[in-house]
Amino acid sequence: MAHSPSSTRETGPPSIDFDRLPMRVGLGSFMHPDPDRLQFIKQLGVDDILLNMYRTPLIDTDYSELPLSGNQQWTLDEILALRGRVEDAGLRLNAIENLPLCFYDKILLGLPGREEQIEHVQQTLANLARAGIPMLGYYWDAGGVYRSSTSYRLRGGAESMSIDLADFQNAPLLAGREYSEQEMWEYYHYFLEQVLPVAESEGIKLALHPNDPPIPTIGGVPRLFRSREAFDRAFELVPSSTHGCQFCLGNWAAMGEDIPEVIDHYARANKLFYVHFQTISNALPAPLHEVFVDEPGYYDTFEILKKLRDVGFQGLIIPGHVPSMSGDGKWQERSRAFTVGYLNGILRSVQQN
């Protein structure tokens, strides 16, 4: 039976009041806080980062070892050390994004052993909170993130990711059988009932990311978070001020949603926790590709930043996926630097008007 972590708190470094910071551009989509990368980030004028603990070749997380060890939970000491490495470089660690799938795969699929996994997730949440990490972004899917290609050609030969849903129609079973939408919602409801009370008592927020791509199913496993109705249902199942949106603009655009209206909707509910700023060519089900932040796409970058200002959003904005430019490494450093500069220029403009 799952239980709450011990209420005995260990002393960590002084906490940063992230809620008092203004809307700002930061960086993420990487796993290891390498000193050279942290220095590069600081040189860009960025003060805020998050670290991604979900292995995928689509961003710079494809490593044999995570900076936090353990295949069940993370310890307070390790999280404190990780935060210290970031702060020693003059940066703020705003969130950890994603638990390793092995932390919650049995919970996600309703398999034997999920109670033990719940206990470890509860303790990990407590350890993150006690180490001064204000937020955990999480992704609810057994199959991960899918792309048809990572070499779709943009201007000057830059390469971006693309999606053609026809490529996933015959995907093999991910988990040995077909799962129903109803049972996946039941497993998710169980997860929320067990973890949100811990998040509330420990003072850490949970930010839900859409399925990527946001389509009904791949490999026999329903992908629940593919619409605004699904997010509303998630927030209504176990109401909590600690539960909100990891607002990935690329996926909300792929859903075909009215982005300014969705921003209004979740701003009114205090559910906009942080933003992935990436732009795509068009909504699904037509084939789509990701584009540079200054190119015409599904939405206008200036209008979205202005809308976020108008609704009083005070959170972190990071470039999610970015195209690969000539000379880029695994993290697309040049493209991310371009994106940060472009977003910061617009942000300064909208904040002064």
DAKA-V815177 format. One record per residue. N is the residue number from 1. RES is the residue in one small letter. SS is DSSP state (2 for helix, 1 for strand, 0 for the rest). PHI is phi as a letter, one per 40 degrees, with the letter a starting at -180 (NA if undefined). D_CENTER is the distance of its C-alpha to the mean C-alpha in Angstrom with 2 decimals. Layout:
BEGIN
((N | RES | SS | PHI | D_CENTER) (N | RES | SS | PHI | D_CENTER))
END
This chain:
BEGIN
((1 | m | 0 | NA | 29.02) (2 | a | 0 | c | 25.78) (3 | h | 0 | a | 26.46) (4 | s | 0 | c | 24.99) (5 | p | 0 | c | 24.84) (6 | s | 0 | d | 27.81) (7 | s | 0 | c | 28.04) (8 | t | 0 | c | 29.49) (9 | r | 0 | c | 27.32) (10 | e | 0 | c | 27.68) (11 | t | 0 | c | 27.89) (12 | g | 0 | b | 25.15) (13 | p | 0 | c | 24.94) (14 | p | 0 | d | 25.07) (15 | s | 0 | c | 21.87) (16 | i | 0 | c | 20.57) (17 | d | 0 | c | 20.58) (18 | f | 2 | c | 17.22) (19 | d | 2 | c | 18.25) (20 | r | 2 | c | 21.17) (21 | l | 0 | c | 19.45) (22 | p | 0 | c | 19.52) (23 | m | 0 | d | 17.01) (24 | r | 1 | a | 16.26) (25 | v | 1 | c | 14.80) (26 | g | 1 | b | 13.14) (27 | l | 1 | b | 11.78) (28 | g | 0 | a | 9.16) (29 | s | 0 | g | 8.64) (30 | f | 1 | a | 11.41) (31 | m | 0 | b | 12.62) (32 | h | 0 | c | 16.11) (33 | p | 0 | c | 17.19) (34 | d | 0 | c | 20.29) (35 | p | 2 | d | 22.84) (36 | d | 2 | c | 23.56) (37 | r | 2 | c | 19.98) (38 | l | 2 | c | 19.67) (39 | q | 2 | c | 23.04) (40 | f | 2 | c | 22.06) (41 | i | 2 | c | 19.08) (42 | k | 2 | c | 21.58) (43 | q | 2 | c | 24.10) (44 | l | 0 | c | 21.91) (45 | g | 0 | g | 22.17) (46 | v | 0 | c | 18.58) (47 | d | 0 | b | 18.44) (48 | d | 1 | b | 14.79) (49 | i | 1 | b | 12.15) (50 | l | 1 | b | 9.24) (51 | l | 1 | b | 9.62) (52 | n | 1 | b | 7.93) (53 | m | 0 | b | 10.19) (54 | y | 0 | b | 9.77) (55 | r | 0 | c | 12.79) (56 | t | 0 | a | 12.89) (57 | p | 0 | c | 15.46) (58 | l | 0 | c | 13.44) (59 | i | 0 | b | 11.99) (60 | d | 1 | c | 13.90) (61 | t | 0 | b | 13.25) (62 | d | 0 | c | 16.37) (63 | y | 0 | b | 18.44) (64 | s | 0 | c | 20.90) (65 | e | 0 | b | 19.97) (66 | l | 0 | c | 16.97) (67 | p | 0 | c | 17.69) (68 | l | 0 | b | 17.58) (69 | s | 0 | c | 20.19) (70 | g | 0 | h | 20.92) (71 | n | 0 | b | 20.31) (72 | q | 0 | b | 20.23) (73 | q | 0 | a | 18.96) (74 | w | 0 | b | 18.53) (75 | t | 0 | c | 21.42) (76 | l | 2 | d | 21.73) (77 | d | 2 | c | 23.71) (78 | e | 2 | c | 21.20) (79 | i | 2 | c | 18.37) (80 | l | 2 | c | 20.98) (81 | a | 2 | c | 22.04) (82 | l | 2 | c | 18.60) (83 | r | 2 | c | 18.24) (84 | g | 2 | c | 21.82) (85 | r | 2 | c | 21.26) (86 | v | 2 | c | 18.74) (87 | e | 2 | c | 21.04) (88 | d | 2 | c | 24.08) (89 | a | 0 | c | 22.82) (90 | g | 0 | g | 22.72) (91 | l | 0 | b | 18.97) (92 | r | 1 | b | 16.84) (93 | l | 1 | c | 14.00) (94 | n | 1 | c | 11.76) (95 | a | 1 | a | 9.17) (96 | i | 1 | b | 8.65) (97 | e | 1 | b | 5.37) (98 | n | 0 | g | 6.83) (99 | l | 0 | c | 10.55) (100 | p | 0 | d | 12.89) (101 | l | 2 | d | 14.05) (102 | c | 2 | c | 17.50) (103 | f | 2 | c | 16.57) (104 | y | 0 | a | 16.26) (105 | d | 2 | c | 17.69) (106 | k | 2 | c | 20.88) (107 | i | 2 | c | 19.28) (108 | l | 2 | c | 17.36) (109 | l | 2 | b | 20.67) (110 | g | 0 | g | 23.13) (111 | l | 0 | c | 24.89) (112 | p | 0 | d | 27.41) (113 | g | 0 | g | 25.97) (114 | r | 2 | c | 23.10) (115 | e | 2 | c | 24.84) (116 | e | 2 | c | 24.79) (117 | q | 2 | c | 21.11) (118 | i | 2 | d | 20.53) (119 | e | 2 | d | 22.64) (120 | h | 2 | c | 20.69) (121 | v | 2 | c | 17.31) (122 | q | 2 | d | 19.20) (123 | q | 2 | c | 20.60) (124 | t | 2 | c | 17.39) (125 | l | 2 | d | 16.01) (126 | a | 2 | c | 19.37) (127 | n | 2 | c | 19.38) (128 | l | 2 | c | 16.09) (129 | a | 2 | c | 17.53) (130 | r | 2 | c | 20.92) (131 | a | 0 | c | 19.71) (132 | g | 0 | g | 18.44) (133 | i | 0 | c | 14.65) (134 | p | 0 | c | 13.86) (135 | m | 1 | a | 10.42) (136 | l | 1 | b | 8.46) (137 | g | 1 | c | 4.95) (138 | y | 1 | b | 6.17) (139 | y | 1 | b | 7.04) (140 | w | 0 | b | 10.70) (141 | d | 0 | a | 12.71) (142 | a | 0 | c | 15.51) (143 | g | 0 | b | 15.57) (144 | g | 0 | g | 12.29) (145 | v | 0 | b | 11.69) (146 | y | 0 | b | 15.06) (147 | r | 0 | b | 16.83) (148 | s | 0 | c | 20.57) (149 | s | 1 | a | 20.99) (150 | t | 1 | b | 19.56) (151 | s | 1 | b | 22.88) (152 | y | 1 | c | 23.34) (153 | r | 1 | c | 25.67) (154 | l | 0 | b | 25.12) (155 | r | 2 | d | 27.52) (156 | g | 2 | g | 29.44) (157 | g | 2 | g | 28.17) (158 | a | 0 | c | 24.52) (159 | e | 1 | b | 22.35) (160 | s | 1 | b | 19.23) (161 | m | 1 | c | 17.49) (162 | s | 1 | b | 19.16) (163 | i | 1 | b | 19.15) (164 | d | 0 | b | 22.43) (165 | l | 2 | d | 22.18) (166 | a | 2 | c | 25.66) (167 | d | 2 | c | 24.35) (168 | f | 2 | b | 22.61) (169 | q | 0 | c | 25.47) (170 | n | 0 | b | 27.23) (171 | a | 0 | c | 24.45) (172 | p | 0 | c | 25.96) (173 | l | 0 | d | 25.20) (174 | l | 0 | c | 22.10) (175 | a | 0 | b | 23.42) (176 | g | 0 | g | 27.18) (177 | r | 0 | a | 27.71) (178 | e | 0 | c | 26.65) (179 | y | 0 | b | 24.60) (180 | s | 0 | c | 25.15) (181 | e | 2 | c | 22.81) (182 | q | 2 | c | 24.65) (183 | e | 2 | c | 24.26) (184 | m | 2 | c | 20.50) (185 | w | 2 | c | 20.33) (186 | e | 2 | c | 22.74) (187 | y | 2 | c | 20.72) (188 | y | 2 | c | 17.61) (189 | h | 2 | c | 20.00) (190 | y | 2 | d | 21.39) (191 | f | 2 | d | 18.07) (192 | l | 2 | c | 17.53) (193 | e | 2 | d | 21.19) (194 | q | 2 | c | 20.98) (195 | v | 2 | c | 17.87) (196 | l | 2 | c | 17.72) (197 | p | 2 | d | 21.19) (198 | v | 2 | c | 20.26) (199 | a | 2 | d | 17.24) (200 | e | 2 | c | 19.77) (201 | s | 2 | c | 22.50) (202 | e | 2 | c | 20.57) (203 | g | 0 | g | 18.85) (204 | i | 0 | b | 15.14) (205 | k | 1 | c | 12.52) (206 | l | 1 | b | 10.14) (207 | a | 1 | b | 7.26) (208 | l | 1 | c | 7.17) (209 | h | 1 | c | 5.37) (210 | p | 0 | c | 8.58) (211 | n | 0 | c | 10.46) (212 | d | 0 | b | 10.86) (213 | p | 0 | c | 13.65) (214 | p | 0 | c | 14.20) (215 | i | 0 | b | 17.66) (216 | p | 0 | c | 19.75) (217 | t | 1 | a | 20.06) (218 | i | 1 | a | 20.07) (219 | g | 0 | g | 22.38) (220 | g | 0 | g | 23.67) (221 | v | 1 | b | 20.49) (222 | p | 1 | d | 19.41) (223 | r | 0 | b | 15.90) (224 | l | 0 | c | 15.81) (225 | f | 0 | b | 13.05) (226 | r | 0 | b | 14.66) (227 | s | 0 | a | 16.32) (228 | r | 2 | c | 16.65) (229 | e | 2 | c | 19.21) (230 | a | 2 | c | 16.91) (231 | f | 2 | c | 14.48) (232 | d | 2 | d | 17.73) (233 | r | 2 | c | 19.04) (234 | a | 2 | d | 16.16) (235 | f | 2 | c | 16.75) (236 | e | 2 | c | 20.48) (237 | l | 2 | d | 20.81) (238 | v | 0 | b | 20.52) (239 | p | 0 | d | 20.50) (240 | s | 0 | a | 18.87) (241 | s | 0 | c | 18.04) (242 | t | 0 | c | 15.39) (243 | h | 1 | b | 13.24) (244 | g | 1 | a | 11.37) (245 | c | 1 | c | 8.88) (246 | q | 1 | c | 5.34) (247 | f | 1 | c | 7.72) (248 | c | 1 | c | 7.25) (249 | l | 2 | c | 10.94) (250 | g | 2 | c | 11.64) (251 | n | 2 | c | 11.16) (252 | w | 2 | c | 12.89) (253 | a | 2 | c | 15.52) (254 | a | 2 | c | 15.93) (255 | m | 0 | c | 16.72) (256 | g | 0 | g | 19.50) (257 | e | 0 | c | 18.67) (258 | d | 0 | c | 20.38) (259 | i | 2 | c | 17.55) (260 | p | 2 | d | 19.74) (261 | e | 2 | c | 20.87) (262 | v | 2 | c | 17.45) (263 | i | 2 | c | 16.63) (264 | d | 2 | d | 20.00) (265 | h | 2 | d | 19.44) (266 | y | 2 | c | 16.37) (267 | a | 2 | c | 17.71) (268 | r | 2 | c | 20.90) (269 | a | 0 | c | 19.24) (270 | n | 0 | f | 17.30) (271 | k | 0 | b | 14.00) (272 | l | 1 | c | 12.19) (273 | f | 1 | c | 10.19) (274 | y | 1 | a | 8.36) (275 | v | 1 | b | 8.19) (276 | h | 1 | c | 7.17) (277 | f | 1 | b | 10.88) (278 | q | 0 | a | 12.22) (279 | t | 1 | b | 15.41) (280 | i | 1 | b | 17.11) (281 | s | 0 | c | 20.80) (282 | n | 0 | a | 21.08) (283 | a | 0 | c | 19.92) (284 | l | 0 | c | 20.40) (285 | p | 0 | c | 22.70) (286 | a | 0 | c | 24.31) (287 | p | 0 | d | 23.12) (288 | l | 1 | b | 20.64) (289 | h | 1 | a | 19.42) (290 | e | 1 | c | 17.09) (291 | v | 1 | b | 19.18) (292 | f | 0 | c | 19.61) (293 | v | 0 | c | 18.44) (294 | d | 0 | c | 22.18) (295 | e | 0 | c | 23.25) (296 | p | 0 | c | 24.06) (297 | g | 0 | a | 21.40) (298 | y | 0 | c | 20.23) (299 | y | 0 | b | 19.94) (300 | d | 0 | c | 21.47) (301 | t | 2 | d | 19.41) (302 | f | 2 | c | 22.05) (303 | e | 2 | c | 22.21) (304 | i | 2 | c | 18.51) (305 | l | 2 | c | 18.58) (306 | k | 2 | c | 21.89) (307 | k | 2 | c | 20.63) (308 | l | 2 | c | 17.87) (309 | r | 2 | c | 20.81) (310 | d | 2 | c | 23.07) (311 | v | 0 | c | 21.05) (312 | g | 0 | g | 20.77) (313 | f | 0 | c | 17.04) (314 | q | 0 | b | 16.81) (315 | g | 0 | a | 13.35) (316 | l | 1 | c | 11.39) (317 | i | 1 | b | 10.91) (318 | i | 1 | b | 9.71) (319 | p | 1 | c | 10.92) (320 | g | 0 | c | 8.52) (321 | h | 0 | c | 11.24) (322 | v | 0 | b | 14.70) (323 | p | 0 | c | 18.16) (324 | s | 1 | c | 20.18) (325 | m | 0 | b | 23.25) (326 | s | 0 | d | 26.50) (327 | g | 0 | g | 26.37) (328 | d | 0 | c | 22.61) (329 | g | 0 | c | 21.48) (330 | k | 0 | c | 18.62) (331 | w | 0 | c | 16.14) (332 | q | 0 | f | 17.94) (333 | e | 2 | d | 19.14) (334 | r | 2 | c | 21.54) (335 | s | 2 | c | 19.31) (336 | r | 2 | c | 16.60) (337 | a | 2 | c | 19.57) (338 | f | 2 | c | 20.90) (339 | t | 2 | c | 17.75) (340 | v | 2 | c | 17.54) (341 | g | 2 | c | 21.25) (342 | y | 2 | c | 21.20) (343 | l | 2 | c | 18.58) (344 | n | 2 | c | 20.42) (345 | g | 2 | c | 23.70) (346 | i | 2 | c | 22.78) (347 | l | 2 | c | 21.17) (348 | r | 2 | c | 24.42) (349 | s | 2 | c | 26.43) (350 | v | 2 | c | 24.90) (351 | q | 2 | c | 25.00) (352 | q | 0 | c | 28.67) (353 | n | 0 | b | 29.75))
END
